[in-house]
Amino acid sequence: EQSYYIAGSALNGMGEKNKAKKTREKGSKNYPHAGMLYCELGKYYSDNNDPEYALRSWLEGIQGDPAYHLNYYEAAKAYAGTDEPLWAIVYGEIFINMEKETARSVDARRLVLLSYTKLFNTLGTGYIPKYGEGSTTAAPKNLDFKKAAMNLFLQLAPVMSDGITTENLIMLRTRFAMDWMTNYAAKFPFSLFTYHDRLLRDGQFDAYNQWLFGNAENQALFKSWTQFNPNAIPGIVAWMHQNRYYPTSADYYNDKEVGKLFTQKKK
């Protein structure tokens, strides 16, 4: 896969963009678990104004190679501009945990915050679960991962009634994590939500969310919070170093039905 990657990059640099695309396509067929090839293929489609195939490529990369972090970043950015911000939130946070302190990570933090705003605007404008899907007491047979998550967010929406702030997100995400583990984790095991549960059990979830959102949401408030809690950020950084997050192939629940997202956008 390295050879295909290098060949594709060389051809692209020479201006042979179509040959570069074909090389990456051939490479991804021969090495279906090579996330870097799907990532570069997605960038080709994106550069050529084909967002549907770009996102499909990044999702193929996530499914085939969950350890390759850049596909999460590109997919999160793509979803952020659509009517499905849930995936932008999930993929953005996964990326931040894999590439913690970079310019892209800062960008992803802002993207996740904006996607939460978009998510709750979506809920406020008519997301209504089908009969039987709104209850957290059971997981109906026709319920999928996205519907389960959206139903929980719908039920917890009052927590965010006065805005998307770090403090409100801590309350929301704490309740979400607890409800998910109680009601949906057995049906939809998901490593990120399991990681949240571990953070809660170790008393690190508040600090984690401050690390994740605080500075991106309000620098002045975050600075004040760190002054009152001087050990919190060093503590969560040390905890994450000892408890690294790793996504797995079992996390994949996306149906890759993305064409309608961009068709609707064009209309």
LOPA-376309 format. One record per residue (C-alpha): residue in one letter; y, z, x. Coordinates in Angstrom, 1 decimal, always signed. Each point is the difference from the previous one (the first is absolute). Layout:
N
+-----+--------+--------+--------+
: res :      v :      w :      u :
+-----+--------+--------+--------+
:   A :      Y :      Z :      X :
...
+-----+--------+--------+--------+
This chain:
267
+-----+--------+--------+--------+
: res :      v :      w :      u :
+-----+--------+--------+--------+
:   E :   +0.0 :   +0.0 :   +0.0 :
:   Q :   +2.3 :   +0.6 :   +2.9 :
:   S :   -0.4 :   -3.6 :   +1.1 :
:   Y :   +0.8 :   -1.3 :   -3.4 :
:   Y :   +3.0 :   +2.3 :   -0.2 :
:   I :   +1.3 :   -1.2 :   +3.4 :
:   A :   -0.6 :   -3.6 :   -0.8 :
:   G :   +1.8 :   +0.3 :   -3.3 :
:   S :   +2.9 :   +1.7 :   +1.6 :
:   A :   +0.2 :   -2.7 :   +2.8 :
:   L :   -0.1 :   -2.8 :   -2.6 :
:   N :   +2.7 :   +1.7 :   -2.1 :
:   G :   +2.2 :   +0.4 :   +3.1 :
:   M :   -0.4 :   -3.7 :   +0.7 :
:   G :   +1.1 :   -0.8 :   -3.5 :
:   E :   -3.4 :   -1.1 :   -1.1 :
:   K :   +0.1 :   +2.3 :   -3.1 :
:   N :   -2.6 :   -1.8 :   -2.1 :
:   K :   -2.5 :   +0.0 :   +2.9 :
:   A :   +0.8 :   +3.7 :   +0.5 :
:   K :   -0.8 :   +0.6 :   -3.7 :
:   K :   -3.3 :   -1.9 :   +0.2 :
:   T :   -1.0 :   +1.9 :   +3.2 :
:   R :   +0.7 :   +3.3 :   -1.7 :
:   E :   -1.9 :   -1.1 :   -3.2 :
:   K :   -3.0 :   -1.0 :   +2.1 :
:   G :   +0.2 :   +3.3 :   +2.0 :
:   S :   +0.1 :   +2.1 :   -3.2 :
:   K :   -3.1 :   -1.9 :   -1.3 :
:   N :   -1.9 :   +0.6 :   +3.2 :
:   Y :   +1.3 :   +3.6 :   +0.3 :
:   P :   +0.6 :   +1.3 :   -3.6 :
:   H :   +0.7 :   +3.5 :   +1.3 :
:   A :   +2.8 :   -1.0 :   +2.4 :
:   G :   +3.1 :   +1.5 :   -1.6 :
:   M :   +2.4 :   -1.6 :   +2.5 :
:   L :   -1.0 :   -3.5 :   -1.0 :
:   Y :   +0.6 :   +0.7 :   -3.7 :
:   C :   +3.4 :   +1.6 :   +0.9 :
:   E :   +1.1 :   -3.1 :   +1.9 :
:   L :   -1.3 :   -2.3 :   -2.7 :
:   G :   +2.0 :   +1.9 :   -2.6 :
:   K :   +3.2 :   -0.3 :   +2.1 :
:   Y :   -0.6 :   -3.8 :   +0.2 :
:   Y :   -0.1 :   -0.2 :   -3.8 :
:   S :   +3.0 :   +2.4 :   -0.4 :
:   D :   +2.0 :   -2.1 :   +2.5 :
:   N :   -0.8 :   -3.1 :   -2.1 :
:   N :   +1.1 :   +1.6 :   -3.3 :
:   D :   -3.5 :   +0.6 :   -1.4 :
:   P :   +0.1 :   +3.7 :   -0.8 :
:   E :   -3.2 :   -0.1 :   -2.1 :
:   Y :   -2.2 :   -1.2 :   +2.8 :
:   A :   +1.8 :   +2.2 :   +2.5 :
:   L :   -0.8 :   +3.1 :   -2.0 :
:   R :   -3.6 :   -1.2 :   -0.6 :
:   S :   -0.4 :   -0.3 :   +3.8 :
:   W :   +1.3 :   +3.5 :   +0.6 :
:   L :   -2.3 :   +1.4 :   -2.7 :
:   E :   -2.9 :   -1.8 :   +1.5 :
:   G :   +0.9 :   +1.6 :   +3.3 :
:   I :   +0.2 :   +3.5 :   -1.5 :
:   Q :   -3.4 :   -0.5 :   -1.7 :
:   G :   -1.7 :   -1.5 :   +3.1 :
:   D :   +1.6 :   +2.2 :   +2.7 :
:   P :   +1.5 :   +3.3 :   -1.5 :
:   A :   +0.8 :   +1.3 :   +3.5 :
:   Y :   +2.5 :   -2.8 :   +0.7 :
:   H :   +3.3 :   +1.5 :   -1.0 :
:   L :   +2.4 :   -3.0 :   -0.2 :
:   N :   -1.6 :   -1.5 :   -3.1 :
:   Y :   +0.9 :   +3.2 :   -1.9 :
:   Y :   +3.7 :   -0.4 :   +1.1 :
:   E :   +0.2 :   -3.7 :   -1.0 :
:   A :   -1.8 :   +0.6 :   -3.3 :
:   A :   +2.3 :   +3.0 :   -0.9 :
:   K :   +3.1 :   -2.2 :   +0.7 :
:   A :   -1.5 :   -2.7 :   -2.2 :
:   Y :   -0.8 :   +2.3 :   -2.9 :
:   A :   +3.4 :   +1.7 :   +0.2 :
:   G :   +1.5 :   -3.2 :   -1.4 :
:   T :   -2.4 :   -0.2 :   -2.9 :
:   D :   -0.6 :   +1.8 :   -3.3 :
:   E :   -2.9 :   +2.0 :   +1.6 :
:   P :   +1.7 :   +2.6 :   +2.2 :
:   L :   -3.1 :   +2.3 :   +0.0 :
:   W :   -1.6 :   -2.1 :   +2.7 :
:   A :   +3.3 :   +0.0 :   +2.1 :
:   I :   -0.1 :   +3.8 :   -0.2 :
:   V :   -3.7 :   +0.3 :   +1.0 :
:   Y :   +0.0 :   -2.6 :   +2.8 :
:   G :   +3.4 :   +1.1 :   +1.3 :
:   E :   -1.2 :   +3.6 :   +0.4 :
:   I :   -3.2 :   -1.0 :   +1.6 :
:   F :   +2.0 :   -2.1 :   +2.5 :
:   I :   +2.3 :   +2.9 :   +0.8 :
:   N :   -3.0 :   +2.2 :   +0.8 :
:   M :   -1.3 :   -2.6 :   +2.4 :
:   E :   +3.3 :   -0.9 :   +1.7 :
:   K :   +2.0 :   +3.1 :   -0.3 :
:   E :   +3.2 :   -0.1 :   +2.1 :
:   T :   +1.2 :   -3.6 :   +0.2 :
:   A :   +2.8 :   -2.1 :   -1.5 :
:   R :   -2.6 :   -1.5 :   -2.3 :
:   S :   -1.1 :   +3.5 :   -1.1 :
:   V :   +3.6 :   +0.8 :   -0.8 :
:   D :   +0.3 :   -3.2 :   -2.1 :
:   A :   -3.3 :   +0.9 :   -1.8 :
:   R :   +1.3 :   +3.5 :   -0.9 :
:   R :   +3.0 :   -1.6 :   -1.7 :
:   L :   -2.3 :   -2.5 :   -1.7 :
:   V :   -2.2 :   +2.6 :   -1.4 :
:   L :   +2.9 :   +2.0 :   -1.4 :
:   L :   +1.4 :   -3.1 :   -1.6 :
:   S :   -3.4 :   -0.8 :   -1.4 :
:   Y :   -0.2 :   +3.4 :   -1.7 :
:   T :   +3.3 :   -0.7 :   -1.6 :
:   K :   -1.3 :   -3.4 :   -1.2 :
:   L :   -3.3 :   +1.6 :   -1.2 :
:   F :   +1.8 :   +2.5 :   -2.2 :
:   N :   +2.3 :   -2.6 :   -1.3 :
:   T :   -3.1 :   -2.0 :   -1.0 :
:   L :   -1.4 :   +3.1 :   -1.8 :
:   G :   +3.3 :   +0.4 :   -1.8 :
:   T :   +0.0 :   -3.5 :   -1.3 :
:   G :   -3.3 :   -0.1 :   -1.7 :
:   Y :   -3.1 :   +0.7 :   +2.1 :
:   I :   -2.4 :   +1.2 :   -2.7 :
:   P :   -3.6 :   +0.7 :   +0.8 :
:   K :   -2.7 :   -1.3 :   -2.4 :
:   Y :   -1.6 :   +2.4 :   -2.4 :
:   G :   -2.1 :   +2.5 :   +1.9 :
:   E :   +1.4 :   -0.8 :   +3.4 :
:   G :   +2.8 :   +2.6 :   -0.1 :
:   S :   -2.3 :   +3.0 :   +0.1 :
:   T :   -0.8 :   +1.7 :   +3.3 :
:   T :   -2.9 :   +1.8 :   -1.5 :
:   A :   -2.3 :   -2.9 :   +0.5 :
:   A :   -0.1 :   -3.4 :   +1.7 :
:   P :   -0.8 :   -2.7 :   -2.7 :
:   K :   -2.4 :   -2.8 :   +1.1 :
:   N :   +2.7 :   -2.7 :   -0.1 :
:   L :   +2.4 :   +2.0 :   +2.2 :
:   D :   +0.8 :   -1.4 :   +3.5 :
:   F :   +1.7 :   +1.6 :   +3.0 :
:   K :   +3.5 :   -1.4 :   -0.8 :
:   K :   -0.1 :   +1.0 :   -3.7 :
:   A :   -1.2 :   +3.5 :   +0.9 :
:   A :   +2.9 :   +0.5 :   +2.5 :
:   M :   +2.5 :   -1.5 :   -2.4 :
:   N :   -1.2 :   +2.3 :   -2.8 :
:   L :   +0.5 :   +3.1 :   +2.1 :
:   F :   +3.4 :   -1.2 :   +1.0 :
:   L :   +0.9 :   -0.5 :   -3.6 :
:   Q :   -1.1 :   +3.5 :   -0.9 :
:   L :   +2.0 :   +1.5 :   +2.9 :
:   A :   +3.1 :   -2.1 :   -0.5 :
:   P :   +2.1 :   +2.9 :   -1.4 :
:   V :   -0.1 :   +1.5 :   +3.5 :
:   M :   +2.1 :   -2.9 :   +1.2 :
:   S :   +2.5 :   +0.1 :   -2.9 :
:   D :   +2.9 :   +0.9 :   +2.2 :
:   G :   -0.6 :   -2.5 :   +2.8 :
:   I :   -2.2 :   -1.0 :   +2.9 :
:   T :   +0.6 :   +2.8 :   +2.5 :
:   T :   -2.3 :   +1.5 :   +2.6 :
:   E :   -0.2 :   +3.3 :   -1.8 :
:   N :   -1.0 :   -1.8 :   -3.3 :
:   L :   -2.5 :   -2.2 :   +1.9 :
:   I :   -1.6 :   +3.1 :   +1.4 :
:   M :   -0.5 :   +1.4 :   -3.5 :
:   L :   -1.2 :   -3.3 :   -1.3 :
:   R :   -2.4 :   -0.7 :   +2.8 :
:   T :   -1.4 :   +3.5 :   +0.0 :
:   R :   -0.9 :   -0.2 :   -3.6 :
:   F :   -1.3 :   -3.6 :   +0.4 :
:   A :   -2.2 :   +1.0 :   +2.9 :
:   M :   -1.5 :   +3.0 :   -1.9 :
:   D :   -0.5 :   -2.0 :   -3.2 :
:   W :   -1.5 :   -3.0 :   +1.9 :
:   M :   -2.6 :   +2.2 :   +1.8 :
:   T :   -0.9 :   +1.7 :   -3.2 :
:   N :   -0.3 :   -3.0 :   -2.3 :
:   Y :   -0.3 :   -3.3 :   +2.0 :
:   A :   -1.2 :   +0.7 :   +3.6 :
:   A :   -3.6 :   -0.3 :   -0.9 :
:   K :   +0.4 :   -3.4 :   -1.7 :
:   F :   +2.6 :   -1.3 :   +2.4 :
:   P :   -0.3 :   +1.6 :   +3.4 :
:   F :   +3.1 :   -0.8 :   +2.1 :
:   S :   +0.6 :   +1.2 :   +3.5 :
:   L :   +3.8 :   +0.4 :   -0.3 :
:   F :   -0.3 :   +2.2 :   -3.1 :
:   T :   -2.8 :   +2.0 :   +1.8 :
:   Y :   +2.4 :   +0.4 :   +2.9 :
:   H :   +2.6 :   +1.4 :   -2.4 :
:   D :   -2.5 :   +2.5 :   -1.3 :
:   R :   -0.7 :   +1.1 :   +3.6 :
:   L :   +3.7 :   +0.4 :   +0.7 :
:   L :   +0.3 :   +2.1 :   -3.2 :
:   R :   -2.9 :   +2.2 :   +1.0 :
:   D :   +1.4 :   +0.6 :   +3.5 :
:   G :   +3.5 :   +0.8 :   -1.4 :
:   Q :   +1.6 :   -3.1 :   +1.6 :
:   F :   +0.8 :   -2.2 :   -2.9 :
:   D :   +3.6 :   +1.0 :   -0.4 :
:   A :   +0.7 :   -0.5 :   +3.6 :
:   Y :   -1.9 :   -3.3 :   +0.0 :
:   N :   +2.2 :   -1.3 :   -2.9 :
:   Q :   +3.1 :   +1.1 :   +1.7 :
:   W :   -1.2 :   -1.9 :   +3.1 :
:   L :   -0.8 :   -3.0 :   -2.1 :
:   F :   +3.1 :   -0.2 :   -2.2 :
:   G :   +2.7 :   +2.6 :   +1.0 :
:   N :   +1.9 :   -1.9 :   +2.6 :
:   A :   -0.2 :   -3.3 :   -1.9 :
:   E :   +1.2 :   +1.5 :   -3.2 :
:   N :   +2.9 :   +2.2 :   +1.2 :
:   Q :   +0.6 :   +0.6 :   +3.7 :
:   A :   +2.4 :   +2.9 :   -0.5 :
:   L :   -2.4 :   +1.8 :   -2.4 :
:   F :   -2.9 :   -0.6 :   +2.4 :
:   K :   +2.0 :   +1.4 :   +2.9 :
:   S :   +0.8 :   +3.1 :   -2.0 :
:   W :   -3.6 :   +0.4 :   -1.0 :
:   T :   -1.2 :   -0.3 :   +3.6 :
:   Q :   +2.5 :   +2.7 :   +1.1 :
:   F :   -1.4 :   +2.4 :   -2.6 :
:   N :   -3.6 :   -1.0 :   +0.8 :
:   P :   +0.1 :   -0.6 :   +3.8 :
:   N :   -3.7 :   +0.1 :   +0.5 :
:   A :   -1.0 :   -2.2 :   -3.0 :
:   I :   +0.4 :   -3.5 :   +1.5 :
:   P :   -1.6 :   +0.9 :   +3.4 :
:   G :   -2.7 :   +1.7 :   -1.9 :
:   I :   -0.8 :   -3.0 :   -2.2 :
:   V :   +0.1 :   -2.4 :   +2.9 :
:   A :   -2.5 :   +2.2 :   +1.9 :
:   W :   -2.2 :   +0.2 :   -3.1 :
:   M :   +0.0 :   -3.8 :   -0.5 :
:   H :   -0.9 :   -0.4 :   +3.7 :
:   Q :   -3.0 :   +2.2 :   -0.5 :
:   N :   -0.8 :   -1.5 :   -3.4 :
:   R :   +0.6 :   -3.7 :   +0.3 :
:   Y :   -0.1 :   -2.1 :   -3.1 :
:   Y :   -2.4 :   -3.0 :   +0.0 :
:   P :   -0.3 :   -2.4 :   -3.0 :
:   T :   -3.5 :   -1.2 :   -0.8 :
:   S :   -1.6 :   -3.1 :   -1.6 :
:   A :   -0.9 :   +2.2 :   -3.0 :
:   D :   +3.7 :   +0.2 :   -0.8 :
:   Y :   +0.4 :   -3.5 :   -1.2 :
:   Y :   +0.7 :   -0.3 :   -3.7 :
:   N :   +2.4 :   -2.9 :   -0.1 :
:   D :   -1.2 :   -2.9 :   -2.1 :
:   K :   +2.3 :   -2.5 :   +2.0 :
:   E :   +1.2 :   -1.5 :   -3.3 :
:   V :   +3.5 :   -0.6 :   +1.4 :
:   G :   +0.9 :   -3.4 :   -1.3 :
:   K :   +1.5 :   +1.3 :   -3.2 :
:   L :   +2.4 :   +2.3 :   +1.9 :
:   F :   +1.8 :   -2.9 :   +1.7 :
:   T :   -0.3 :   -2.3 :   -3.1 :
:   Q :   +1.8 :   +2.6 :   -2.0 :
:   K :   +2.6 :   +0.4 :   +2.7 :
:   K :   +0.7 :   -3.8 :   +0.1 :
:   K :   +0.5 :   +0.0 :   -3.8 :
+-----+--------+--------+--------+
